[in-house]
Amino acid sequence: MGRKIPPKVGYELTDLGRSLIAPLTLLADWAFENRPAMEQARLAYDKEHGGPAK
């Protein structure tokens, strides 16, 4: 018996999926730029409300 080769599956984004690339990139850039402010806000909230949620 010869070697069995598993079936190939190819994946590709649709046009609709590709249309999300630009907005998601903007969101990721925003999050990266604002991370220090978000961390400070979380620390302030935790301090005011008795620590991080459990």
C-alpha positions as CSV (number, residue, x, y, z in Angstrom):
1,M,0.0,0.0,0.0
2,G,1.2,3.5,-0.8
3,R,1.4,6.5,1.4
4,K,-1.9,8.2,2.2
5,I,-2.0,11.9,1.6
6,P,-4.5,13.8,3.6
7,P,-6.9,16.1,1.7
8,K,-5.9,19.7,1.2
9,V,-8.0,22.5,2.5
10,G,-7.5,26.1,1.4
11,Y,-8.8,29.0,3.3
12,E,-9.1,32.6,2.0
13,L,-10.9,35.7,3.3
14,T,-13.9,36.8,1.3
15,D,-14.3,40.4,0.1
16,L,-16.5,41.0,3.2
17,G,-13.8,39.6,5.4
18,R,-11.1,41.7,3.7
19,S,-13.3,44.8,4.3
20,L,-12.6,44.4,8.0
21,I,-8.8,44.7,7.7
22,A,-8.7,48.5,7.7
23,P,-11.2,49.0,10.6
24,L,-9.5,46.3,12.7
25,T,-6.1,47.9,12.0
26,L,-7.4,51.2,13.2
27,L,-8.8,49.7,16.3
28,A,-5.5,47.9,17.1
29,D,-3.5,51.1,16.5
30,W,-5.9,53.0,18.8
31,A,-5.6,50.3,21.5
32,F,-1.8,50.3,21.3
33,E,-1.6,54.1,21.5
34,N,-4.0,54.3,24.4
35,R,-2.8,51.3,26.4
36,P,-1.0,53.4,29.1
37,A,-4.2,55.6,29.6
38,M,-6.4,52.4,29.8
39,E,-4.0,50.9,32.4
40,Q,-4.1,54.1,34.4
41,A,-7.9,54.2,34.3
42,R,-8.1,50.6,35.4
43,L,-5.7,51.2,38.3
44,A,-7.7,54.3,39.4
45,Y,-11.0,52.4,39.2
46,D,-9.6,49.4,41.2
47,K,-8.2,51.8,43.8
48,E,-11.6,53.5,44.1
49,H,-13.6,50.3,44.2
50,G,-11.4,48.1,46.5
51,G,-9.2,46.3,44.1
52,P,-9.6,44.2,40.9
53,A,-12.8,42.2,40.3
54,K,-12.6,38.6,41.2
